[in-house]
Amino acid sequence: MKTIGIIGGGQLGLMIAEQAHVLGARAIALDPAADAPAFSVCDEHIVAAYDDAAALEELCRRSDAVTYEFENVPGEVLVPLCKRYNIPQGFRPLHDSQDRLREKRNAAEHGLRTPRFEAVDDAASLRRAVDALGMPCVLKTRTMGYDGHGQCVIRSEEDIPAAERLLSVPCILEEFVRFDFEASVVLVRDGRRTVSFPVGRNIHRDGILDLCVVPAAMPDGLRGRMVEASERFMESAGYTGILAIEYFVRGDEFYFNEMAPRPHNSGHYTIEGCTTNQFRELVRYLLGEELVAPELVSPTVMKNILGEDLVSAERIAAEGRQGVFVHLYGKTESRPKRKMGHITFTGMTAGEYDREWAEGFVGGVTAR
């Protein structure tokens, strides 16, 4: 029986481990938190920091293949391990995604359209970049930003002093794209073929993904071009394994926003909404098995459960309604804005979700 090693023990690690078991494999995870969610389902676990070279080596030694569910694994530790152990995705996609400037340049070099952008290192270069791109624009830290953190929208001269507070670290200034909606594509590539999951339409609340609606409402031609461009990008960049790409969609055009070389929050709907899911196909890739192309089972809405939504989610779980699947991650501390779980509503359109469910959660964001 093969063992999958997972760097990171959060909810993504938990769901990777669950699918490893479905495919007859074991799982071991490393995480600095002794109560990490993945530990509850893994066959073994290691409590250690992500930069603990000896602990990471031990994880690799005990595993037949290793993946990561945490995006900021230090390269100076992981790169040497890639040379000695089976880490199939390697370090390149992780490295390319860890710096927003490098990520945007890489996307453009491999055929994806991006918003215009400029590197910013100090107040003077920020002023020059604002003059070049115009306002509104968005200043972002190049590293360690997530869920809306580490960024500031500049709409007028009055916003620049507040934006300058981010300049303690290198930043990137991006053109503000007045998009109609956001969408994401999740792909798995093994070097021989690529499988793509149905495109989801993403709706955010306070910078955090709130809903993913599938299929995304868009012309078939646009959907097809987005998937084809994503597959070409992955092949051109030489990536294998799993990759999620988020896009801004405006009219008949789409712009690369960011990517993640791991299972993605917007792909959680695939567990019940598709004939196979993002975690299972990642595990197939890690085990060297043939990938299976997914098909959408029915229209689906995925709702993220944050700390403020947890009571509602627990009530819904107790009701046991048909077609409603509640996933709670088992995190020991609940707080506002922390991802505590998700709910998948299968056989449900955006309009049906709005009429039946939206008002039951804090914020009441609709799927339209």
C-alpha positions, 0 to 999 in steps of 0.5 A: 500500500502506497503512502501519500505525504502532505505538507500541511494539515489544514482542510485541504490536507484532510480532503486529500487524505480522505481521497487517498483512502478511497483509492486504497492509499495511506496518508501522512501529514506534517503541520505545526499545529497539533490539532490540525484537521488532517491529523484526524483522518491521516494514518500518521502525522508529524507536528513540526514547522514548515521550515523544519528540514529534518521533519520534512525529510522524515515526511518524505522518507515515510512517503511514496509521493509527496504533495503540498497543501500550503503555499508558502513552503520555504524553497530553501528547504523544499528544493533539495528534497525534490532532488532526493524524493518523489515530489511529482509537482516539483517546486516550480509551480509553487515558486512561480505562485509565491510572488505576484510579480513573478506569477504575472510575468510567468502567466504573460510569458506563457500566453495568458492575458493579465491586467497591466502591472508594474513592480513597486519597491518604494514611494517614488516607484509607486508614484511612477507606476500610478502615473503609468497605469492610471487610477483606479489601480490596486497595490498588492504585496508580492508575497504572503497575501491571501483572502484580500490581505496585503492589498489596497485599492487606489482610487484617488491621490488621497488613497496613496498615503494609506497604500504606502504603508504596504511598502515595507515589503516589495509590492506590485501595482496592478491595473484595476479590471472592471470585471463582470465576474470572477471565474476559476478553472481547476486542472490536473495534468500528468504529462500525457493528458489534462483533465479540467473540471467545469468552470465555476463562477466565484462570488466573494465577501470581504475578499474571501470566496463566499460562493461558487456557482457551477456551471458558470453562466457564460457563453459556451465559446468563452468557457471553451476558450478559458479552458483551452487557454488554461490547458495550454498555459499548464503545458507551456509552463511545464507544470504537472499535478493540480493547478487552479487558475482564477480569472477576471471576466469582462465581456468576452475577455478574461484576464489571469488573476492568480494561480494555486498549485494545490486543490482550491476552495472553488473546487470543493463543489467537485466532491459531490457535484462531479463524477470525480473530484479535484482531490481524487484526481490529484491523488491519482496523479501522485499514485501514477494512475490514469486520470479520469475526466470529470463530468458535472452531475447537476447544477451546483452551488458551494457555500463557504462556511466562515466562523460567523456561519458555523451555527447555521451550518451545524443546523443545516447538517442536523436537518439531513436534507437530500442534495445538501452536503455539509463539510465541517473541517473540525477546527478547534477554534472558530472565529470570524472570517476563518474557514470552518467548512463548506456546504455543497447544494447539488441540483441547485441553480443560483436563483434557487439558492437565492430564494431558499438559502441566502438569507440563512447566513451572515451577510446574505450574499446572493449567487446572482 
